[in-house]
């Protein structure tokens, strides 16, 4: 049951779990249904065999009551059997019962004494502790089937592995008073193979019927779960990616920043060198002019080309997302300020030195970038993002087409001969960024 609860909970997130739940339910259902079918049908057949054997025993015993035979010609009747009657009665009963497939018969008096049996060794014994005999002496018929490892038939021949229906038949007088009881053993071994064959065929038929139902259902559910999984994937993609560029959207990139920042904090606590995370804010210079000059569709094409070019230059575990409009952010896990500045320089050169082509027209593009890394003691990435945003503001204020950071190794020459220096100031916090 615990497995089913886990599967049921998993179906809320994973549609494949619905298919696994269906398969598990199907297998359990098949086993239970087939078991109940087999055992139930076997029980029905056994009851049918017992009922028929009981009817035969009752008819035989009633016939005996009307046919006392030569040994009972003195007027006595069952169960009034005396020792002098036993030899003749035994010969008569063996001949009489021969055609009825009865292996053994006993005759009891009302006080549970065995006055006759084909097994002569038990004649004269009492069987007062037998509850089934007690019921028969109260006037009830009682039958059940037993498997005997060894039994002696009326011809005194041993038979092995025999199924017999043991039946108690009350002996009553004309006033319906119980005078004694017959006990018969009727051989029903011949029905064993038939019963097993009937049970097997019934189970196979039910199994085939279940497969006719469950197999189409399985394929229908599998198709449904495939569609659900596909829809889930599409919804997940829509939820975490920017529809234009295919990059992470603002919500997802912010979540990734927090995730990487938390991992960096754990890394610093363990004394790992890579317990840092870097952040690069990117803004396409004068993107509004590009839209005005070439059209918004051309601007969309340029943004997609830009996303593809930058993504291909990053490590597989780096993250690139669109913050909105022409503003992007790069997350660099396990990166110090020097490495982040190197990546910023690479992105700046990759965009600036290779022009973009939109509708067969060459469109020159330059970037402004702001670089920052996490610092010890920071509990969340807010300050790191703010520093990168301020550095981006400084880059735009200082003439665009550059990257800014407070790292000495970031001081390089720009394409125009000016310096790409940092000296990040915090005096611009809260000011509106330049277009």
Buried (B, 14 or more C-beta within 10 A) or exposed (E): EEEEEEBEEBBEEBBBBBBBBBBEEBEEEBEEBBEEBBEEBBEBBBEEBBEBBBEBBBEBBEEBEEEBBEBBEEEEBBBBBEEEBBEBBBEBBBEBBEEBBBBBBBBBBBEBBBBBBBEEEEBEEEBEEBEBBBBBBEEEBBBBBEEBEEBBBBEEEEBEEBBBBBBBBBBBEEEEEBBBBBBBBBBBBEBBEEBEEBBEEBBEEBBEEBEEEBEEEBEEBBEEBEEBBEEBEEEEEEEBBBEEBEBBBBEBBBBBBEBBBBBBBEBBEEEEEEBBBBBBBBBBBBBEEBBEEBEEEBBBBBBBBBBEBBBEBBEEEBBBBBBEEBBBBBBBBBBBBBBBBBBBBEBBEBBBEEEBEBEEEEBEBBBBBBBBBBEEEEEEBEBBBBBBBBBBBBBBBBEBBBBBBBBEEBEEEBEEEEEBBBEBBEEBEEEEBBE
